Amino acid sequence: MAEIPARPVLLTGASGALGRMLVKGLGEAGWTLRLTDIVPFPDPLPRGASFTRADLVDGMAILRLAEGCGTILHFGGVSVERPFSEVLGPNIQGLYHVYEAARRERARVVFASSNHTIGFHERSEKLDQDCQFRPDGYYGLSKAYGELMGRLYWDKHGVENINLRIGGSRPKVDNARTLAIWLSYADLLRLVIRATLAPSVGTLVIWGASNNSRGFWGRDGRAVIGWQPQDSADPFISEQARNVSGNPVEERYQGGPYAAIEYSRREPSPKALFPAG
Ligand code: 15L
């Protein structure tokens, strides 16, 4: 029988694409889910799940929702590049509310971070978990803040957290960049299950990508939770390898189109932020 978490699991961002996929998968596994989002949940609720509409900016609502939960899967907030004023409430203040709730409940946070925390590294670079943050916009910056919030709450309060630096998790491999960053839905579901059930994790960063031979990323904390991706974008290489944008900035950096948004630099940014010597 599938292992089930001892305490209910709170999922923020339940109505988003990844949230809905997780609700289905975790619901089928028999987990007790408490779901929330700022917009209504569009699917039938699985047995054992409840949905409450809430804004991440409402700290009291988040505290109430987290009561009795052992894990918070934090997939809510702004999930694409937006002006700073739009990112601020959900992703900065909201993240704080999630961590305060986790501190009160002694819950673990599994955070949907993003490749846009490091999006200004060039595609030729192979990155490990401890590479420098090089956010490619306000959205990526908010995710880097989220990862650092996890670091703070672990060091100061012992709140465990796993930061999933997700590449592109979508049903299909849709271009050349996705050949490197693709995370299949099935691999993401297995990743979230291991991140929740692993007995003791401290604070971790895990690259959220399937087993893609063109991948940009290397070492991370996956061994601690016993996760290995099983899928790969490789079967789509011949179909997608030439599917590029034609925008040199987009094609140079790992963050792709996000790096190119409002890009106004004349020269490419240096490969290393602090070159040795
Ligand atoms: C992300 O972080 C976004 O949430 C997702 O919508 C994609 O744009 C993805 O990155 C990507 O880089 O393709």
py3Dmol code that shows the C-alpha trace and the ligand (Angstrom):
import py3Dmol

protein = """\
ATOM      1  CA  MET A   1       0.000   0.000   0.000  1.00  0.00           C
ATOM      2  CA  ALA A   2       1.176   3.534  -0.784  1.00  0.00           C
ATOM      3  CA  GLU A   3       2.690   5.405   2.126  1.00  0.00           C
ATOM      4  CA  ILE A   4       0.511   8.222   3.462  1.00  0.00           C
ATOM      5  CA  PRO A   5       1.750  11.269   5.390  1.00  0.00           C
ATOM      6  CA  ALA A   6       0.885  11.193   9.092  1.00  0.00           C
ATOM      7  CA  ARG A   7      -0.641  14.691   9.032  1.00  0.00           C
ATOM      8  CA  PRO A   8      -2.730  16.478   6.352  1.00  0.00           C
ATOM      9  CA  VAL A   9      -0.890  18.214   3.529  1.00  0.00           C
ATOM     10  CA  LEU A  10      -1.644  21.822   2.570  1.00  0.00           C
ATOM     11  CA  LEU A  11      -1.248  22.643  -1.125  1.00  0.00           C
ATOM     12  CA  THR A  12      -1.203  26.298  -2.192  1.00  0.00           C
ATOM     13  CA  GLY A  13      -1.713  27.130  -5.862  1.00  0.00           C
ATOM     14  CA  ALA A  14      -4.021  24.115  -6.144  1.00  0.00           C
ATOM     15  CA  SER A  15      -5.886  25.561  -9.145  1.00  0.00           C
ATOM     16  CA  GLY A  16      -2.768  26.078 -11.287  1.00  0.00           C
ATOM     17  CA  ALA A  17      -1.574  23.555 -13.865  1.00  0.00           C
ATOM     18  CA  LEU A  18       0.931  21.878 -11.526  1.00  0.00           C
ATOM     19  CA  GLY A  19      -1.433  22.123  -8.556  1.00  0.00           C
ATOM     20  CA  ARG A  20      -4.231  20.340 -10.418  1.00  0.00           C
ATOM     21  CA  MET A  21      -1.895  17.586 -11.527  1.00  0.00           C
ATOM     22  CA  LEU A  22      -0.695  17.127  -7.932  1.00  0.00           C
ATOM     23  CA  VAL A  23      -4.234  17.077  -6.551  1.00  0.00           C
ATOM     24  CA  LYS A  24      -5.103  14.284  -8.949  1.00  0.00           C
ATOM     25  CA  GLY A  25      -1.978  12.231  -8.233  1.00  0.00           C
ATOM     26  CA  LEU A  26      -1.886  12.736  -4.471  1.00  0.00           C
ATOM     27  CA  GLY A  27      -5.659  12.295  -4.224  1.00  0.00           C
ATOM     28  CA  GLU A  28      -5.381   8.952  -6.009  1.00  0.00           C
ATOM     29  CA  ALA A  29      -2.631   7.983  -3.560  1.00  0.00           C
ATOM     30  CA  GLY A  30      -5.157   8.549  -0.736  1.00  0.00           C
ATOM     31  CA  TRP A  31      -3.542  11.618   0.836  1.00  0.00           C
ATOM     32  CA  THR A  32      -5.573  13.980   3.011  1.00  0.00           C
ATOM     33  CA  LEU A  33      -5.272  17.274   1.155  1.00  0.00           C
ATOM     34  CA  ARG A  34      -6.138  20.788   2.186  1.00  0.00           C
ATOM     35  CA  LEU A  35      -6.212  22.883  -0.972  1.00  0.00           C
ATOM     36  CA  THR A  36      -6.128  26.604  -1.493  1.00  0.00           C
ATOM     37  CA  ASP A  37      -5.838  29.119  -4.304  1.00  0.00           C
ATOM     38  CA  ILE A  38      -6.938  32.663  -5.049  1.00  0.00           C
ATOM     39  CA  VAL A  39      -9.201  31.343  -7.839  1.00  0.00           C
ATOM     40  CA  PRO A  40     -11.758  28.513  -7.563  1.00  0.00           C
ATOM     41  CA  PHE A  41     -10.645  24.909  -7.931  1.00  0.00           C
ATOM     42  CA  PRO A  42     -11.914  23.803 -11.356  1.00  0.00           C
ATOM     43  CA  ASP A  43     -11.942  20.005 -10.946  1.00  0.00           C
ATOM     44  CA  PRO A  44     -13.948  17.585  -8.842  1.00  0.00           C
ATOM     45  CA  LEU A  45     -12.369  17.270  -5.382  1.00  0.00           C
ATOM     46  CA  PRO A  46     -10.835  13.889  -4.592  1.00  0.00           C
ATOM     47  CA  ARG A  47     -12.002  12.064  -1.469  1.00  0.00           C
ATOM     48  CA  GLY A  48     -10.274  13.435   1.609  1.00  0.00           C
ATOM     49  CA  ALA A  49      -9.650  16.861   0.039  1.00  0.00           C
ATOM     50  CA  SER A  50     -11.124  20.236   0.967  1.00  0.00           C
ATOM     51  CA  PHE A  51     -10.719  23.542  -0.866  1.00  0.00           C
ATOM     52  CA  THR A  52     -10.677  27.047   0.630  1.00  0.00           C
ATOM     53  CA  ARG A  53     -10.315  30.106  -1.530  1.00  0.00           C
ATOM     54  CA  ALA A  54      -7.689  32.414  -0.013  1.00  0.00           C
ATOM     55  CA  ASP A  55      -5.157  35.095  -0.858  1.00  0.00           C
ATOM     56  CA  LEU A  56      -1.556  34.396   0.204  1.00  0.00           C
ATOM     57  CA  VAL A  57      -1.401  38.003   1.346  1.00  0.00           C
ATOM     58  CA  ASP A  58      -3.961  37.163   4.056  1.00  0.00           C
ATOM     59  CA  GLY A  59      -1.672  35.852   6.800  1.00  0.00           C
ATOM     60  CA  MET A  60      -4.510  34.819   9.144  1.00  0.00           C
ATOM     61  CA  ALA A  61      -6.123  32.726   6.401  1.00  0.00           C
ATOM     62  CA  ILE A  62      -2.838  30.908   5.739  1.00  0.00           C
ATOM     63  CA  LEU A  63      -2.293  30.249   9.456  1.00  0.00           C
ATOM     64  CA  ARG A  64      -5.808  28.802   9.742  1.00  0.00           C
ATOM     65  CA  LEU A  65      -5.398  26.661   6.628  1.00  0.00           C
ATOM     66  CA  ALA A  66      -2.123  25.189   7.878  1.00  0.00           C
ATOM     67  CA  GLU A  67      -3.507  24.172  11.291  1.00  0.00           C
ATOM     68  CA  GLY A  68      -2.630  20.534  11.947  1.00  0.00           C
ATOM     69  CA  CYS A  69      -0.732  20.095   8.648  1.00  0.00           C
ATOM     70  CA  GLY A  70       2.632  18.342   8.538  1.00  0.00           C
ATOM     71  CA  THR A  71       3.697  19.590   5.104  1.00  0.00           C
ATOM     72  CA  ILE A  72       3.002  22.690   3.056  1.00  0.00           C
ATOM     73  CA  LEU A  73       3.434  22.197  -0.681  1.00  0.00           C
ATOM     74  CA  HIS A  74       3.845  25.810  -1.710  1.00  0.00           C
ATOM     75  CA  PHE A  75       2.964  26.096  -5.386  1.00  0.00           C
ATOM     76  CA  GLY A  76       0.953  29.331  -5.066  1.00  0.00           C
ATOM     77  CA  GLY A  77       1.808  32.874  -6.079  1.00  0.00           C
ATOM     78  CA  VAL A  78       2.819  34.560  -9.316  1.00  0.00           C
ATOM     79  CA  SER A  79       4.337  31.913 -11.592  1.00  0.00           C
ATOM     80  CA  VAL A  80       5.642  33.954 -14.521  1.00  0.00           C
ATOM     81  CA  GLU A  81       7.526  37.232 -15.002  1.00  0.00           C
ATOM     82  CA  ARG A  82       5.372  40.198 -13.927  1.00  0.00           C
ATOM     83  CA  PRO A  83       6.008  43.779 -12.779  1.00  0.00           C
ATOM     84  CA  PHE A  84       7.533  43.993  -9.295  1.00  0.00           C
ATOM     85  CA  SER A  85       4.344  45.468  -7.817  1.00  0.00           C
ATOM     86  CA  GLU A  86       2.405  42.314  -8.795  1.00  0.00           C
ATOM     87  CA  VAL A  87       5.043  39.895  -7.534  1.00  0.00           C
ATOM     88  CA  LEU A  88       5.483  41.619  -4.178  1.00  0.00           C
ATOM     89  CA  GLY A  89       2.281  40.580  -2.366  1.00  0.00           C
ATOM     90  CA  PRO A  90       1.888  36.900  -3.275  1.00  0.00           C
ATOM     91  CA  ASN A  91       5.549  35.920  -3.632  1.00  0.00           C
ATOM     92  CA  ILE A  92       7.268  37.981  -0.967  1.00  0.00           C
ATOM     93  CA  GLN A  93       4.677  38.660   1.724  1.00  0.00           C
ATOM     94  CA  GLY A  94       2.807  35.432   0.953  1.00  0.00           C
ATOM     95  CA  LEU A  95       5.971  33.383   1.250  1.00  0.00           C
ATOM     96  CA  TYR A  96       6.530  34.844   4.702  1.00  0.00           C
ATOM     97  CA  HIS A  97       3.004  33.812   5.690  1.00  0.00           C
ATOM     98  CA  VAL A  98       3.667  30.270   4.505  1.00  0.00           C
ATOM     99  CA  TYR A  99       6.871  30.054   6.541  1.00  0.00           C
ATOM    100  CA  GLU A 100       5.269  31.525   9.641  1.00  0.00           C
ATOM    101  CA  ALA A 101       2.503  28.910   9.362  1.00  0.00           C
ATOM    102  CA  ALA A 102       5.130  26.168   8.952  1.00  0.00           C
ATOM    103  CA  ARG A 103       6.987  27.423  12.009  1.00  0.00           C
ATOM    104  CA  ARG A 104       3.834  27.344  14.111  1.00  0.00           C
ATOM    105  CA  GLU A 105       2.836  23.847  12.957  1.00  0.00           C
ATOM    106  CA  ARG A 106       6.392  22.416  12.918  1.00  0.00           C
ATOM    107  CA  ALA A 107       5.586  21.589   9.295  1.00  0.00           C
ATOM    108  CA  ARG A 108       7.927  21.014   6.356  1.00  0.00           C
ATOM    109  CA  VAL A 109       7.801  23.355   3.354  1.00  0.00           C
ATOM    110  CA  VAL A 110       8.188  21.968  -0.159  1.00  0.00           C
ATOM    111  CA  PHE A 111       8.667  25.068  -2.279  1.00  0.00           C
ATOM    112  CA  ALA A 112       8.080  25.303  -6.017  1.00  0.00           C
ATOM    113  CA  SER A 113      11.171  27.356  -6.802  1.00  0.00           C
ATOM    114  CA  SER A 114      12.246  27.886 -10.382  1.00  0.00           C
ATOM    115  CA  ASN A 115      15.095  27.815 -12.885  1.00  0.00           C
ATOM    116  CA  HIS A 116      14.558  31.577 -13.093  1.00  0.00           C
ATOM    117  CA  THR A 117      16.534  31.946  -9.844  1.00  0.00           C
ATOM    118  CA  ILE A 118      19.601  31.166 -11.958  1.00  0.00           C
ATOM    119  CA  GLY A 119      18.322  32.203 -15.388  1.00  0.00           C
ATOM    120  CA  PHE A 120      21.237  34.506 -16.249  1.00  0.00           C
ATOM    121  CA  HIS A 121      23.762  31.667 -16.252  1.00  0.00           C
ATOM    122  CA  GLU A 122      24.703  30.824 -19.811  1.00  0.00           C
ATOM    123  CA  ARG A 123      23.404  27.626 -21.330  1.00  0.00           C
ATOM    124  CA  SER A 124      26.952  26.315 -21.767  1.00  0.00           C
ATOM    125  CA  GLU A 125      27.415  26.226 -17.967  1.00  0.00           C
ATOM    126  CA  LYS A 126      26.764  23.126 -15.879  1.00  0.00           C
ATOM    127  CA  LEU A 127      25.379  24.221 -12.534  1.00  0.00           C
ATOM    128  CA  ASP A 128      25.355  22.577  -9.117  1.00  0.00           C
ATOM    129  CA  GLN A 129      22.947  23.345  -6.278  1.00  0.00           C
ATOM    130  CA  ASP A 130      25.326  25.867  -4.703  1.00  0.00           C
ATOM    131  CA  CYS A 131      25.853  27.983  -7.832  1.00  0.00           C
ATOM    132  CA  GLN A 132      25.223  31.681  -7.525  1.00  0.00           C
ATOM    133  CA  PHE A 133      21.715  32.993  -7.844  1.00  0.00           C
ATOM    134  CA  ARG A 134      21.407  34.902 -11.116  1.00  0.00           C
ATOM    135  CA  PRO A 135      17.689  35.726 -11.313  1.00  0.00           C
ATOM    136  CA  ASP A 136      16.425  36.769 -14.722  1.00  0.00           C
ATOM    137  CA  GLY A 137      13.555  38.981 -13.520  1.00  0.00           C
ATOM    138  CA  TYR A 138      11.389  39.941 -10.561  1.00  0.00           C
ATOM    139  CA  TYR A 139       9.722  36.535 -10.584  1.00  0.00           C
ATOM    140  CA  GLY A 140      13.066  34.680 -10.419  1.00  0.00           C
ATOM    141  CA  LEU A 141      14.221  37.105  -7.746  1.00  0.00           C
ATOM    142  CA  SER A 142      11.158  36.281  -5.644  1.00  0.00           C
ATOM    143  CA  LYS A 143      11.956  32.570  -5.953  1.00  0.00           C
ATOM    144  CA  ALA A 144      15.542  33.181  -4.824  1.00  0.00           C
ATOM    145  CA  TYR A 145      14.093  35.052  -1.839  1.00  0.00           C
ATOM    146  CA  GLY A 146      11.896  32.023  -1.181  1.00  0.00           C
ATOM    147  CA  GLU A 147      14.888  29.707  -1.145  1.00  0.00           C
ATOM    148  CA  LEU A 148      16.746  32.039   1.212  1.00  0.00           C
ATOM    149  CA  MET A 149      13.674  32.249   3.430  1.00  0.00           C
ATOM    150  CA  GLY A 150      13.930  28.466   3.712  1.00  0.00           C
ATOM    151  CA  ARG A 151      17.562  28.772   4.699  1.00  0.00           C
ATOM    152  CA  LEU A 152      16.661  31.329   7.401  1.00  0.00           C
ATOM    153  CA  TYR A 153      13.784  29.311   8.854  1.00  0.00           C
ATOM    154  CA  TRP A 154      15.900  26.149   8.952  1.00  0.00           C
ATOM    155  CA  ASP A 155      18.841  27.849  10.661  1.00  0.00           C
ATOM    156  CA  LYS A 156      16.757  29.876  13.089  1.00  0.00           C
ATOM    157  CA  HIS A 157      13.701  27.701  13.717  1.00  0.00           C
ATOM    158  CA  GLY A 158      14.507  24.198  12.449  1.00  0.00           C
ATOM    159  CA  VAL A 159      11.744  24.386   9.816  1.00  0.00           C
ATOM    160  CA  GLU A 160      12.648  21.752   7.209  1.00  0.00           C
ATOM    161  CA  ASN A 161      12.328  22.747   3.587  1.00  0.00           C
ATOM    162  CA  ILE A 162      13.003  21.451   0.105  1.00  0.00           C
ATOM    163  CA  ASN A 163      13.399  23.902  -2.721  1.00  0.00           C
ATOM    164  CA  LEU A 164      12.473  22.368  -6.053  1.00  0.00           C
ATOM    165  CA  ARG A 165      14.236  24.437  -8.714  1.00  0.00           C
ATOM    166  CA  ILE A 166      11.766  23.451 -11.390  1.00  0.00           C
ATOM    167  CA  GLY A 167      12.756  23.711 -15.050  1.00  0.00           C
ATOM    168  CA  GLY A 168       9.765  23.459 -17.388  1.00  0.00           C
ATOM    169  CA  SER A 169       7.074  21.113 -16.107  1.00  0.00           C
ATOM    170  CA  ARG A 170       4.459  20.760 -18.815  1.00  0.00           C
ATOM    171  CA  PRO A 171       2.818  17.932 -20.720  1.00  0.00           C
ATOM    172  CA  LYS A 172       4.971  18.304 -23.841  1.00  0.00           C
ATOM    173  CA  VAL A 173       8.544  19.129 -24.829  1.00  0.00           C
ATOM    174  CA  ASP A 174       7.815  22.257 -26.839  1.00  0.00           C
ATOM    175  CA  ASN A 175      11.193  23.678 -28.009  1.00  0.00           C
ATOM    176  CA  ALA A 176      14.987  23.263 -27.904  1.00  0.00           C
ATOM    177  CA  ARG A 177      15.356  24.819 -24.441  1.00  0.00           C
ATOM    178  CA  THR A 178      12.762  22.463 -23.011  1.00  0.00           C
ATOM    179  CA  LEU A 179      14.949  19.544 -24.139  1.00  0.00           C
ATOM    180  CA  ALA A 180      17.293  20.635 -21.321  1.00  0.00           C
ATOM    181  CA  ILE A 181      14.837  21.736 -18.618  1.00  0.00           C
ATOM    182  CA  TRP A 182      11.819  19.450 -19.060  1.00  0.00           C
ATOM    183  CA  LEU A 183      10.300  17.865 -15.956  1.00  0.00           C
ATOM    184  CA  SER A 184       7.551  15.393 -16.777  1.00  0.00           C
ATOM    185  CA  TYR A 185       4.408  15.549 -14.667  1.00  0.00           C
ATOM    186  CA  ALA A 186       5.057  11.973 -13.502  1.00  0.00           C
ATOM    187  CA  ASP A 187       8.590  12.861 -12.338  1.00  0.00           C
ATOM    188  CA  LEU A 188       7.271  15.959 -10.539  1.00  0.00           C
ATOM    189  CA  LEU A 189       4.594  13.934  -8.780  1.00  0.00           C
ATOM    190  CA  ARG A 190       7.168  11.371  -7.624  1.00  0.00           C
ATOM    191  CA  LEU A 191       9.461  14.212  -6.527  1.00  0.00           C
ATOM    192  CA  VAL A 192       6.754  15.817  -4.394  1.00  0.00           C
ATOM    193  CA  ILE A 193       5.859  12.458  -2.849  1.00  0.00           C
ATOM    194  CA  ARG A 194       9.468  11.758  -1.863  1.00  0.00           C
ATOM    195  CA  ALA A 195       9.944  15.354  -0.649  1.00  0.00           C
ATOM    196  CA  THR A 196       6.960  14.932   1.651  1.00  0.00           C
ATOM    197  CA  LEU A 197       7.630  11.415   2.910  1.00  0.00           C
ATOM    198  CA  ALA A 198      11.439  11.461   3.337  1.00  0.00           C
ATOM    199  CA  PRO A 199      12.080  11.188   7.067  1.00  0.00           C
ATOM    200  CA  SER A 200      14.553  14.008   7.627  1.00  0.00           C
ATOM    201  CA  VAL A 201      15.728  16.590   5.114  1.00  0.00           C
ATOM    202  CA  GLY A 202      17.047  19.757   6.749  1.00  0.00           C
ATOM    203  CA  THR A 203      17.164  22.298   3.938  1.00  0.00           C
ATOM    204  CA  LEU A 204      17.720  21.109   0.380  1.00  0.00           C
ATOM    205  CA  VAL A 205      17.826  22.302  -3.205  1.00  0.00           C
ATOM    206  CA  ILE A 206      16.796  19.835  -5.900  1.00  0.00           C
ATOM    207  CA  TRP A 207      16.857  20.534  -9.626  1.00  0.00           C
ATOM    208  CA  GLY A 208      13.410  19.807 -11.020  1.00  0.00           C
ATOM    209  CA  ALA A 209      14.263  18.236 -14.363  1.00  0.00           C
ATOM    210  CA  SER A 210      13.788  14.816 -15.889  1.00  0.00           C
ATOM    211  CA  ASN A 211      16.697  12.700 -17.048  1.00  0.00           C
ATOM    212  CA  ASN A 212      17.560  14.930 -20.034  1.00  0.00           C
ATOM    213  CA  SER A 213      20.945  14.371 -21.684  1.00  0.00           C
ATOM    214  CA  ARG A 214      21.000  18.048 -22.719  1.00  0.00           C
ATOM    215  CA  GLY A 215      20.341  19.216 -19.129  1.00  0.00           C
ATOM    216  CA  PHE A 216      22.101  22.216 -17.592  1.00  0.00           C
ATOM    217  CA  TRP A 217      22.177  20.953 -13.999  1.00  0.00           C
ATOM    218  CA  GLY A 218      24.264  18.636 -11.839  1.00  0.00           C
ATOM    219  CA  ARG A 219      24.660  18.000  -8.117  1.00  0.00           C
ATOM    220  CA  ASP A 220      21.796  18.533  -5.675  1.00  0.00           C
ATOM    221  CA  GLY A 221      20.082  17.002  -2.649  1.00  0.00           C
ATOM    222  CA  ARG A 222      18.043  14.288  -4.378  1.00  0.00           C
ATOM    223  CA  ALA A 223      19.867  11.388  -2.701  1.00  0.00           C
ATOM    224  CA  VAL A 224      18.620  12.582   0.701  1.00  0.00           C
ATOM    225  CA  ILE A 225      15.004  12.004  -0.312  1.00  0.00           C
ATOM    226  CA  GLY A 226      15.638   9.018  -2.601  1.00  0.00           C
ATOM    227  CA  TRP A 227      14.342  10.578  -5.846  1.00  0.00           C
ATOM    228  CA  GLN A 228      15.587   9.882  -9.344  1.00  0.00           C
ATOM    229  CA  PRO A 229      13.749  11.062 -12.465  1.00  0.00           C
ATOM    230  CA  GLN A 230      12.484   8.262 -14.671  1.00  0.00           C
ATOM    231  CA  ASP A 231      11.438  10.188 -17.777  1.00  0.00           C
ATOM    232  CA  SER A 232      13.505  12.070 -20.361  1.00  0.00           C
ATOM    233  CA  ALA A 233      13.055  14.727 -23.039  1.00  0.00           C
ATOM    234  CA  ASP A 234      15.563  12.885 -25.243  1.00  0.00           C
ATOM    235  CA  PRO A 235      13.020  11.145 -27.496  1.00  0.00           C
ATOM    236  CA  PHE A 236      12.009  14.644 -28.695  1.00  0.00           C
ATOM    237  CA  ILE A 237      15.526  15.758 -29.715  1.00  0.00           C
ATOM    238  CA  SER A 238      15.068  15.221 -33.433  1.00  0.00           C
ATOM    239  CA  GLU A 239      11.661  16.943 -33.351  1.00  0.00           C
ATOM    240  CA  GLN A 240      12.640  19.985 -31.215  1.00  0.00           C
ATOM    241  CA  ALA A 241      16.412  20.594 -31.514  1.00  0.00           C
ATOM    242  CA  ARG A 242      15.982  23.197 -34.239  1.00  0.00           C
ATOM    243  CA  ASN A 243      12.966  24.813 -32.616  1.00  0.00           C
ATOM    244  CA  VAL A 244      14.739  27.981 -31.411  1.00  0.00           C
ATOM    245  CA  SER A 245      13.511  31.530 -30.996  1.00  0.00           C
ATOM    246  CA  GLY A 246      15.943  33.540 -33.107  1.00  0.00           C
ATOM    247  CA  ASN A 247      16.430  35.925 -30.167  1.00  0.00           C
ATOM    248  CA  PRO A 248      20.148  35.857 -29.190  1.00  0.00           C
ATOM    249  CA  VAL A 249      19.544  36.835 -25.557  1.00  0.00           C
ATOM    250  CA  GLU A 250      16.879  34.187 -25.119  1.00  0.00           C
ATOM    251  CA  GLU A 251      19.110  31.539 -26.670  1.00  0.00           C
ATOM    252  CA  ARG A 252      22.218  32.484 -24.654  1.00  0.00           C
ATOM    253  CA  TYR A 253      20.795  32.161 -21.151  1.00  0.00           C
ATOM    254  CA  GLN A 254      19.266  29.268 -19.262  1.00  0.00           C
ATOM    255  CA  GLY A 255      16.212  31.356 -18.370  1.00  0.00           C
ATOM    256  CA  GLY A 256      15.398  31.714 -22.066  1.00  0.00           C
ATOM    257  CA  PRO A 257      12.535  34.121 -22.803  1.00  0.00           C
ATOM    258  CA  TYR A 258      12.456  35.473 -19.249  1.00  0.00           C
ATOM    259  CA  ALA A 259      16.045  36.747 -19.605  1.00  0.00           C
ATOM    260  CA  ALA A 260      15.063  38.606 -22.756  1.00  0.00           C
ATOM    261  CA  ILE A 261      12.115  40.481 -21.195  1.00  0.00           C
ATOM    262  CA  GLU A 262      13.010  44.201 -21.077  1.00  0.00           C
ATOM    263  CA  TYR A 263      16.695  43.342 -21.588  1.00  0.00           C
ATOM    264  CA  SER A 264      18.570  46.585 -22.129  1.00  0.00           C
ATOM    265  CA  ARG A 265      22.237  45.643 -21.755  1.00  0.00           C
ATOM    266  CA  ARG A 266      24.467  46.349 -24.763  1.00  0.00           C
ATOM    267  CA  GLU A 267      27.063  43.627 -24.042  1.00  0.00           C
ATOM    268  CA  PRO A 268      26.285  40.138 -22.777  1.00  0.00           C
ATOM    269  CA  SER A 269      26.685  39.898 -18.989  1.00  0.00           C
ATOM    270  CA  PRO A 270      29.926  38.185 -17.896  1.00  0.00           C
ATOM    271  CA  LYS A 271      29.904  34.404 -17.636  1.00  0.00           C
ATOM    272  CA  ALA A 272      31.081  34.384 -14.026  1.00  0.00           C
ATOM    273  CA  LEU A 273      29.805  37.029 -11.627  1.00  0.00           C
ATOM    274  CA  PHE A 274      33.051  37.091  -9.671  1.00  0.00           C
ATOM    275  CA  PRO A 275      35.779  35.719 -11.955  1.00  0.00           C
ATOM    276  CA  ALA A 276      38.646  34.050 -10.095  1.00  0.00           C
ATOM    277  CA  GLY A 277      41.960  35.922  -9.758  1.00  0.00           C
TER     278      GLY A 277
END
"""
ligand_1 = """\
13
15L
C 8.675 28.869 -14.669
O 9.182 29.107 -13.567
C 7.240 29.090 -14.919
O 6.443 28.934 -13.774
C 6.712 28.235 -16.051
O 5.449 28.743 -16.441
C 7.677 28.207 -17.244
O 7.731 29.475 -17.842
C 9.050 27.773 -16.790
O 9.503 28.540 -15.704
C 10.112 27.853 -17.902
O 11.200 28.350 -17.629
O 9.866 27.384 -19.011
"""
view = py3Dmol.view(width=600, height=400)
view.addModel(protein, "pdb")
view.setStyle({"model": 0}, {"cartoon": {"style": "trace"}})
view.addModel(ligand_1, "xyz")
view.setStyle({"model": 1}, {"stick": {}})
view.zoomTo()
view.show()
